[in-house]
Every structure is written in C-alpha cells, then in structure tokens.
Amino acid sequence: MDEATGDTTQAAALRNGPDFADEIAQEIELMLSAGNYDGVKTLLEPIQPVDIAEAIGLLPLILQALAFRLLTKNEAIEVYEYLEPSIQQSLLDRLRSGEVLEIVEMMAPDDRVQLFDELPAKVVRRLLAELSPEERRVTAQLLGYDQETAGRLMTTEFVNLKEFHTAAEALTIVRQQASDTETIYSLYVTDRERHLTGILSLRDLVVADPKDSIGDVMTREVVNVSTDTDQEEVARAIQRYDFLALPVVDREKRLVGIVTVDDVIDVIEQEATRDIYAAGAVQAGDEDDYFQSGLFAVARRRVVWLAVLVIANSFTTKVITMNDDVLRQVVLLAAFIPLLIGTGGNVGAQSSTVVIRGLSTQKIQNIGPLKTIGRESIAGALLGLLMLILVVPFAWWQGQGWLVGAAVGISLMAITTLAATAGAALPLLFDRMGLDPALMSAPFITTATDVAGVFIYLRTAAWLLNNAGSF
C-alpha cells in the first residue's frame, strides 16, 4: 500500500459511525442508479470492511447484491462476516450458487458456524455438502458442540508449534501460516498427541535467540477452557487475564481451538442485551432481529409477564378492598397509594439491578450474599428516611392533621426497607435455584412490593385511627 492510500484509509477509519455509513450508502445508491460501477469501486477501496457492511445494509434490497458484487473476493469475504444475519441470508438468495459457495468456503470457521446458526436447516445441509472435505469436517465439528459454549465459539485456525522447534524455525512457521490464522500474537505449543504444553507471545518469539528451542522460552502454565465451558465464563477469563485469545481443549486436554477477543466482545454485547431485555420482562428471543420483528411478534414477547403482573396485582386490589373502611374514614389516604407503591417498586428495581450486575461480574463473591442483602436493607432504610423528610410535611399539610402524614412516613420507611431487601434477596435466591435472576426478579419484586406496600400503609393508617385518642 502506498503512502497516499494509507492516509486515505486512516482518514476513512476516523470518519466511522452511523452518520458515515449513511453518507456512504447514499453515495453508493446514487452511483449505482447512474450505472457508475467503477466509481463505487473507487469509493469503497479505502473504507474499512465493517463500514462497508453497514453501508450495504442501509441500501435498498435490490441494490445490496449489486454493491456486494463490486467488491474484490477478499473484500467480499471480510465484509460478509460483518453483515447482519438477515442481510447475509438475503444475499445468499440473490447471489449465484458458485459465489455463495466461494464466500462460505473462505469464511473463518467460527463465523461460518454463526451464519449456519441463522440459516434454515435445509440450506445448511446443502452448503455443508458443497464445502471442501476439510472445511466440512471443521464446520461439522464446531456445530457438534452445544450453543453458547467455548466449542461453538472457537476457531480452529491458530499457529501450532512444537517444543523442539527453534525460534528461527518457529518464525518461519508463523510467516507461512499468518494469512490463514485469526491471530498470530499468541502461539501455542503441543506435543505429538496435540496436548497443550505451553504458550508464548509473538514478542517472546521475536526477541528470543534464533537458536533457542521453543521449549526453553515458552510458558508452561497455560490458562485454558474446555469445549463445554459457558461463553460467559470464557469472556470473564479473557477479561480477567487481558488475553487476545484463549486456548480451548477437549476432555483429553488436546488443543482443538482458540477463542479470540473479537468474538468475546460479541458475547459480552449479546449477554448484556439479553440481561437488559430480561430485566424489563421482555422475552427477547433472538436479540439481533428484535427491531426487525413485526409488531405482533414484539407484543407477543412482552405480553407474557404483563399478563402475570395483571393476575398478581389482583392481590393488591384485594388488599385495598379488605381495608375500604379505612379509606372511607380518611379518603385522602388513597391519594398517596401510587406514591408509596411507586417508591417501593423503584427502590426494589434499583437494588435488584445492582445485585444482578454483581452476580454477572461475580463481584458479589467478594462480600458474600448476606452482607449484600444487609447493605441494601440499610440503603433502603436511608432512602426511606430521605423520602420521609420530603413527603411527610406535604402529606401533613394536605391531610389537615397529623394522621395522614404519620401513616405516609411510617409506611415509607417500612416499604423502602422491605423493597430494598427483596430486591437484593430475590435475585440471589433465583440464582441459587438455577433460574435467570434478570428474568425472574423484576415481576416478583414489583408484585411483592405493591401488595406488601399497600397492606403496610392501610394497616398502619387503621392502627393510627384506632389509637388516635391515645396520642
């Protein structure tokens, strides 16, 4: 690459983002409409593959395949891996079978498996049958592992060295295999049975004496995961040790692949999105296609927990009905019910959010479950005290007497403490039971705080009314 081209590439990389992709998509559309295909090739030449993929995704369907065909073969393979799954499938339908097979054949094994996960089984079987024997074997191997495990996430393309290799020989091997592997910054050493025996970085190899053997310069204590390790644990391991890649071994401790940091970033985004949806009581399904789903599909995913909440909150109605005599005596009490249950729900949601996040990052292990619950309970009491200072004077003034203000103040302290305790305890309980705390906690906390909050408030007011003469 000459200096001018390098400068152009860097400038294009700096102008990334949705606005840049939208600008490129508009230019591509104008050029394609005018039949200026050479202009499109020139326009796309300095642009990064991820930006090209985003721009193609913004084009009308009829132009996506045309723009994609104008890329060189190597560019097309890179760009295809960055496209959204729905666009990948659309291109498979629009491109000729020979073009499709060439792209799928040249894709990295882990990216190919991700694509196959999105395709109908019939299409996957056809594409598998047309792959070369080696690529078919590797793909079938990865597809054989459970979803969301290291085995399904890994790639089988890595640099494999032996202890008897000299540093000079190893550098030659790295040069030969560099174009066919995802990363060369971490190099792995195996024995004759492919057991993982060591690791060294490219830096260690470069600075080593050319005559040194790999066995003398490598590190023998290797952090690794097994093929059935959950993808979240893989992500935490890479984050903990600041790795660019993590080796994956099978049950016999043989090296079968590596998980690279770019795949882990996708896992972190996927898991975070899933937790956010779950915390909102939304059955997200496939997170990637949520915003492309129809309105009826969106409503169906949300309605389940809403229906559960409607049924559960019938208990709140029952509590109010059972205490209607208190409300008849002091009608103003009803005006503060939304404030109290809303406060309880918000405090409970705040506590559950921090606890669920602590479970996800494993930070709760540092302080323990009981201390976590106690900490949140005290925080809830302090929040209740602060709310009491703000709300009670207003309630006292509105009630033209002390009873409403006292009932609201006492209830606020009790409700916020209870809500914070429940918000901390329920996620820990569900996690211990093997259930998803993000999905299960929000509806139960909301229901519990609503019912308990109304009950505490009205019973407190009733007690104050019955003992009004004693004060």
C-alpha positions, 0 to 999 in steps of 0.5 A: 500500500502506498503512502497516499492510500494509507492516509486515505484509509486512516482518514476513512477509519476516523470518519466511522459511525452511523452518520458515515455509513449513511453518507456512504450508502447514499453515495453508493445508491446514487452511483449505482442508479447512474450505472457508475460501477467503477466509481463505487469501486473507487469509493469503497477501496479505502473504507474499512470492511465493517463500514462497508457492511453497514453501508450495504445494509442501509441500501435498498434490497435490490441494490445490496447484491449489486454493491456486494458484487463490486467488491474484490473476493477478499473484500467480499469475504471480510465484509460478509462476516460483518453483515447482519444475519438477515442481510447475509441470508438475503444475499445468499438468495440473490447471489449465484450458487458458485459465489455463495459457495466461494464466500462460505468456503473462505469464511473463518470457521467460527463465523461460518458456524454463526451464519449456519446458526441463522440459516434454515436447516435445509440450506445448511445441509446443502452448503455443508455438502458443497464445502471442501472435505476439510472445511466440512469436517471443521464446520461439522465439528464446531456445530457438534458442540452445544450453543453458547459454549467455548466449542461453538465459539472457537476457531480452529485456525491458530499457529501450532508449534512444537517444543523442539522447534527453534525460534528461527524455525518457529518464525518461519512457521508463523510467516507461512501460516499468518494469512490463514490464522485469526491471530498470530500474537499468541502461539501455542505449543503441543506435543505429538498427541496435540496436548497443550504444553505451553504458550508464548507471545509473538514478542517472546518469539521475536526477541528470543535467540534464533537458536533457542528451542521453543521449549526453553522460552515458552510458558508452561502454565497455560490458562485454558477452557474446555469445549463445554465451558459457558461463553460467559465464563470464557469472556470473564477469563479473557477479561480477567487475564487481558488475553487476545485469545484463549486456548480451548481443549477437549476432555483429553486436554488436546488443543482443538481451538482458540477463542479470540477477543473479537468474538468475546466482545460479541458475547459480552454485547449479546449477554448484556442485551439479553440481561437488559431485555430480561430485566424489563420482562421482555422475552427477547428471543433472538436479540439481533432481529428484535427491531426487525420483528413485526409488531405482533411478534414484539407484543407477543414477547412482552405480553407474557409477564404483563399478563402475570403482573395483571393476575398478581396485582389482583392481590393488591386490589384485594388488599385495598378492598379488605381495608375500604373502611379505612379509606372511607374514614380518611379518603385522602389516604388513597391519594398517596397509594401510587406514591408509596407503591411507586417508591417501593417498586423503584427502590426494589428495581434499583437494588435488584439491578445492582445485585444482578450486575454483581452476580454477572461480574461475580463481584458479589463473591467478594462480600458474600450474599448476606452482607449484600442483602444487609447493605441494601436493607440499610440503603433502603432504610436511608432512602426511606428516611430521605423520602420521609423528610420530603413527603411527610410535611406535604402529606401533613399539610394536605391531610389537615392533621397529623394522621395522614402524614404519620401513616405516609412516613411510617409506611415509607420507611417500612416499604423502602426497607422491605423493597430494598431487601427483596430486591437484593434477596430475590435475585440471589435466591433465583440464582441459587435455584438455577433460574435467570435472576434478570428474568425472574426478579423484576415481576416478583419484586414489583408484585411483592412490593405493591401488595406488601406496600399497600397492606403496610400503609392501610394497616398502619393508617387503621392502627393510627385511627384506632389509637388516635385518642391515645396520642 
